[in-house]
Amino acid sequence: MPGGGFVRLPGGSVVVALTLPRPSGEGGNVRVLVHAANRARALTRLRNLGMRAVYLRGNTQPPTPDEVTAVLHHPDGLLWRCAPDRAAELWHPIRALLGGT
């Protein structure tokens, strides 16, 4: 079952973190971070990229402070990396996961 959660920032926006199966079918999971105005908008951003069956139920795996910092410092506000975390792996822009350039 995919896990996820969110954290509300002082300015009113949210950071949503989801652990999802890798969309390319290679197996394994990815941790996706989205910064948006609210939870619904964050999920809509992912659905607009082709991840249609993305839902956030509960707050079992909220983003860590390091994850929040990473997504806030990225211009797109959408990042991913393999889950479980590998110590040396950096965050990637979402287009690298979806096969774009």
N, C-alpha and C positions, 0 to 999 in steps of 0.2 A: 504494500500500500504506500503510495507516495506520501511523504510527510512535508510539512511546511508550517509557516507561521509568518507573523508580521510584527513590526514595531512602528509605533507612531512617533514621529519626530516633533520637536518643539514648535516648528513652523506649521504644523498641521498635515504635512505630507507623510507618506508611509513608505517603508521598505518592506517588500514581500520576498520571502525566500521559499523556494519550492524544490524538493528533491523529486525528479521525474525520470522516467526511463529515457534513454538516449533516443532521440527521434530518428536517427539514421538507421536504426535497427542493428547496430553493431553489438548491442548488449551492454549491460552496465547502466549505471545511473549518473545523472548530472545534477549539480546544485545550481539553480538559476536564481539570480537576484534581479529585482525590478524596483526602480524608484518611480513613484507616481503620486498624484494628488490624493488618491484614496485606493482602497483595496480593489474595488470594482474596476477602476481605470487600469490598475496594474495587470489584472487578469485579462482585460480587453487588449492590452498591448501584446501579451503573449498569444492570444487567440488570433489577432490580426497577422501574426507572423506564421500562422499555420498550425499552432499547437491548440487544436480545437477542444480537446477534452481536459482542460486545465481547470481544476477547482481547488479552493482553499477551504478545508473543513477543519476548524479548530486552530489552535496555536501551539502545536506540539513541538515544532522545531523552529522557533523564531531565529532571525538572523543574529549572528554574534556581532559584537562591536567592530571587529575587524572586517566583517562582511559589509556592514553599514558604511564604514569608511571607504571601502573599495568602490561600492556602487555610487556613492556621493561624489567621488573624484573622477568618475568616468563620464565623458560628455553625453553618451547615449542613455545612461542610466539602466542599461541591460547588460548583465555579465553572466558567465557560467564557468564552471570547472567540474572535473570528474568528482564523483562522490563514491566512496568516502574520500576525504581530502588526502592528497599526496603532498608531502611536505614541500617539495620543490616546484610544484605546479603553480603557475600564476593564473590569474583570472583572464578570461578571453572575452572578446566582444561577441554578442549573440550571433552575428552573421557568420562567424567561424563555425558555429555549431550547425547552422542550417545550410551550409554549403555555399554561401555567397562569398564574394570577394571583398 
